[in-house]
């Protein structure tokens, strides 16, 4: 039987596959962590005020400051 392994033979192909599987599992874990980080960033962007709302709040604060300083005179 060609290619049959005896009891004392080392399985180099199996060792290579095991090493490749371990590398792929490590890469999968790393990519999963990166994916989680990207979703965290996306959720932070989605949960903030729109630019127009921030601008309106800034302008109202500015006007309150001006009116307060004019009234203090």
Phi, psi and omega in degrees: 000114182282134177086000179284140182262139174270175187297327185269355182289145172273140179263091182290327179293317178297321179293321178295316180296320178298317178296317179295320179296317178298319178295318179294322178294321178294318178295321177297317179296319180295316180294326177295318178296318178295320179298316179297321178295320179295318179293324177298317179294318179297317180294325177295320179292319181293331187268008179261164180293149175291161183300320182296324180290320178296320179296317179297315179298319179297316179295319178295321176296319178299314179296321177297322177294316179296312180298322178294321180287325177292323180289329181288341181290000000 
